[in-house]
Amino acid sequence: MGYKECCHLEAVDPNASFCGTCRTPLLRCISYQECKQLVEPFQPCPVCLAPQLVIDAGAVVSAQVGERLAIPMIVRNQIDSTAPILRPIWAKRIYKRERDQKLVPVNIDWQSIDAGKEREFYVETGTFGAGGTDKVDVFLELATRSKEGFEENHVFKGTLMFSVASQSGSQQVVQNINLSGAHMEDNALLHIPSTNTGGSQEETTGRTVDQRQVVKLEHVESLERELGTRGYTQSGMQVSRAAKFRLRGFNEDDAPSWEVGLGAKGHLAFGRSDRERSDANPLPMDVRLRCYNATGELDVDQSLLLSRHHFDLLVLNDRLVVFARSGKGLALNGKMLGSNTITDVNDGDVIAPLAGQARSLSLQVKFISDMHGSVNTIEVARL
């Protein structure tokens, strides 16, 4: 997306959804009030989730064929000097993958890392079967949480490299001998002087690192989809935080007739309250929920069963989710969801704010994706 300086200046205004200068949509981190960061649609916040993977000092990083290693590793929760916020990160899962092998979980006995702190774990290799250079990939599935409890998960990869000696003290020696112009008698004996290859077994195996070594980490979107960390595993679709919402079948006073985004709040609010802000209504809704009878007239009694702020739609981990705010809950595809429940919403799902009530209104969600499976438009139709 490529934010400019003008975008960050505009984002300070809590009502700004677009940069007034370059018209770029402003996608704020779920913890924007603290970190002040704008994020790309499918990327982690560079401040809230900026881990560091380290090989601890004294770790053995070389071996011999037939041996195994246990590498002491450290995950640090770095504090950005430009935005020093004290935000913990959570370790959801850690995996390792050796050459041509499947992912294997790595056991850890901790869950969170406070800001500026670190936690240790070990990566155990399998038995090395051949000499040369070998590697093990380490995958960290980490999460950051907002004050409201919303969670964004991402997967990072670091690669560990090892030197493996072929045999105990033996090395293959290759010498090129030039015999051009030489005269050799039958059964002649050719003497080849021994060659010192340099280095002993002690120098090529059992090598340790004198000080900590930082392992380069990269964000791996493909594994996020494979593990179900982000996006929809079965369909392969991903909902962009920049997606637009089309609201169908609503009274013109209840919902905008134009496409809307998640805006500065990062969610769309649905409830009985008015859409206009006032002293009596400091938290206006994006979509006003009201019930109507068969002739199109307002059903006041039925409408009063709806909470002033009933639920939110937002995008977390590249999935659309519904957050039930009402103490009365709601139903998703007929299944009741209690208050303060966050649940994934799939293409075609039906949300019923007044489950079990006669003449209950319901909303159906439809995804419109591009050829690459990115959902850029979401229709919410009143049935």
Summary of the structure (lengths in Angstrom):
residues: 383
radius of gyration: 29.8
end to end distance: 35.3
largest distance: 115.7
contacts: 1081
relative contact order: 0.12
helix: 7%
strand: 36%
